[in-house]
């Protein structure tokens, strides 16, 4: 195994465990089709402390045992991921968007962005040029805006950590962060932000450093974040415990986490 | 015995007849969720006909059906929550290029707001209110979405969007326009087919992998997703996309397309032009396209049906 793959696996496994520890029994966790990291975290939590966690994976509610091959491919070396209990038509998302309903879409939702800012707003719409007009067209807000606005706990994720991604203020808002939510009368805000360098959380509506992964330093994280994260050292992100490592072997038997596209090196873009 | 005048009318059309119903300036709804069920044979036929100024309502998260129409210069506006090829391209190249050059307008939305605009049309409402999307850039970017306050809460006021015509691709249908879900769906029960069809003020046209007898339909009516469509039998009509329950997407084809699209975005249009020549203009009929791609390659994408 290459050193790059080794580090990817260590970072991905660590992030999956960080996230798994946040998930509570009986909650509903939702994510898009390709979020292996979130699926790993949810399956770990189900196995270790949250047997009644509900996994909403795309349009399906599933009780998988392990991370399956990516959707869209003909990989059929495992079918354990296809333990689907319930699925729905796409427009049913409208009927489950009320966060107070027992049938609500989710409690915890994972989202990313072209840009993520200090208050946790995300942007998938585009990036402005110096003239103020849209210079880079993004893919669009996909499913993030409404669910990200209405979910109780939003977890932010980025596969890299650069000053271009982590900006003081996003150019366009797909999902509002703490200050914008408060101004619109929406409670709460994103809870956590996971990157290949660090775990960040929020205090008084602003992102701060919670822990730094073993392969890097707090100074490097600060240098590669486009807004101040506060002074001082940060603890090392706790590695998976022996029990978590054993569960990871069951949840990810084909070592798919080591193949995630995580970019942590300086100059990675 | 029924006489000739009382026979039930079939609702079959050919692919060229179907595409001929799409005219300049129409609002066209297109099925397709990421890589699944895009009506690609219909899209290629529309491009061959040189249709212009379409407003495309696709998705809610769309893929090549949108990108190819934009790339071929057939669209002036796109109503979608996103255009991307998951794991192949984070942003679809022709969409990105045209939007950045101001050649296509984007009605900015997310998947819920996209559905709501269609629901408003289906329900005959002047607008619907929605809580998701307040405090975002969506009302700022769309003049027809207004953020309002009602009983101390803020909402977005979403206008109706009614397609003039809707084009779908599905696993099967009968000759009377009953569109059928496959026995084994993939990723979800269905995507946006119903939302588009129920909002449409004109014809709903579906290309299907296979025509099935009406007897089969009445045996399992729970699998009928829509009724009253015009039906064209077009095997491999979603390629390079997949068809739920029938075939997988051709990801190497997407990678090739993205490479050509990205080169064009950076100023070299040759590869993209060649792609259009090979897959659209060089293939007079869908059969030519199937031959160009090769049946052997297509057969490798076929899914075996669940027992």
Boltz contact constraints between the chains, C-beta under 6 A:
constraints:
  - contact:
      token1: [A, 34]
      token2: [B, 86]
      max_distance: 6.0
  - contact:
      token1: [A, 58]
      token2: [B, 187]
      max_distance: 6.0
  - contact:
      token1: [A, 59]
      token2: [B, 188]
      max_distance: 6.0
  - contact:
      token1: [A, 72]
      token2: [B, 35]
      max_distance: 6.0
  - contact:
      token1: [A, 72]
      token2: [B, 249]
      max_distance: 6.0
  - contact:
      token1: [A, 74]
      token2: [B, 248]
      max_distance: 6.0
  - contact:
      token1: [A, 87]
      token2: [B, 188]
      max_distance: 6.0
  - contact:
      token1: [A, 87]
      token2: [B, 189]
      max_distance: 6.0
  - contact:
      token1: [A, 88]
      token2: [B, 189]
      max_distance: 6.0
  - contact:
      token1: [A, 89]
      token2: [B, 189]
      max_distance: 6.0
  - contact:
      token1: [A, 89]
      token2: [B, 190]
      max_distance: 6.0
  - contact:
      token1: [A, 90]
      token2: [B, 191]
      max_distance: 6.0
  - contact:
      token1: [A, 90]
      token2: [B, 192]
      max_distance: 6.0
  - contact:
      token1: [A, 91]
      token2: [B, 115]
      max_distance: 6.0
  - contact:
      token1: [A, 91]
      token2: [B, 195]
      max_distance: 6.0
  - contact:
      token1: [A, 93]
      token2: [B, 112]
      max_distance: 6.0
  - contact:
      token1: [A, 94]
      token2: [B, 112]
      max_distance: 6.0
  - contact:
      token1: [A, 94]
      token2: [B, 115]
      max_distance: 6.0
  - contact:
      token1: [A, 137]
      token2: [B, 96]
      max_distance: 6.0
  - contact:
      token1: [A, 137]
      token2: [B, 99]
      max_distance: 6.0
  - contact:
      token1: [A, 137]
      token2: [B, 100]
      max_distance: 6.0
  - contact:
      token1: [A, 139]
      token2: [B, 82]
      max_distance: 6.0
  - contact:
      token1: [A, 139]
      token2: [B, 84]
      max_distance: 6.0
  - contact:
      token1: [A, 139]
      token2: [B, 91]
      max_distance: 6.0
  - contact:
      token1: [A, 140]
      token2: [B, 81]
      max_distance: 6.0
  - contact:
      token1: [A, 140]
      token2: [B, 82]
      max_distance: 6.0
  - contact:
      token1: [A, 141]
      token2: [B, 110]
      max_distance: 6.0
  - contact:
      token1: [A, 142]
      token2: [B, 61]
      max_distance: 6.0
  - contact:
      token1: [A, 142]
      token2: [B, 81]
      max_distance: 6.0
  - contact:
      token1: [A, 142]
      token2: [B, 82]
      max_distance: 6.0
  - contact:
      token1: [A, 143]
      token2: [B, 111]
      max_distance: 6.0
  - contact:
      token1: [A, 145]
      token2: [B, 110]
      max_distance: 6.0
  - contact:
      token1: [A, 145]
      token2: [B, 132]
      max_distance: 6.0
  - contact:
      token1: [A, 145]
      token2: [B, 133]
      max_distance: 6.0
  - contact:
      token1: [A, 145]
      token2: [B, 136]
      max_distance: 6.0
  - contact:
      token1: [A, 146]
      token2: [B, 110]
      max_distance: 6.0
  - contact:
      token1: [A, 146]
      token2: [B, 112]
      max_distance: 6.0
  - contact:
      token1: [A, 146]
      token2: [B, 132]
      max_distance: 6.0
  - contact:
      token1: [A, 146]
      token2: [B, 133]
      max_distance: 6.0
  - contact:
      token1: [A, 149]
      token2: [B, 132]
      max_distance: 6.0
  - contact:
      token1: [A, 150]
      token2: [B, 132]
      max_distance: 6.0
  - contact:
      token1: [A, 172]
      token2: [B, 137]
      max_distance: 6.0
  - contact:
      token1: [A, 173]
      token2: [B, 136]
      max_distance: 6.0
  - contact:
      token1: [A, 173]
      token2: [B, 137]
      max_distance: 6.0
  - contact:
      token1: [A, 176]
      token2: [B, 135]
      max_distance: 6.0
  - contact:
      token1: [A, 176]
      token2: [B, 136]
      max_distance: 6.0
  - contact:
      token1: [A, 180]
      token2: [B, 135]
      max_distance: 6.0
  - contact:
      token1: [A, 184]
      token2: [B, 134]
      max_distance: 6.0
  - contact:
      token1: [A, 184]
      token2: [B, 135]
      max_distance: 6.0
  - contact:
      token1: [A, 184]
      token2: [B, 154]
      max_distance: 6.0
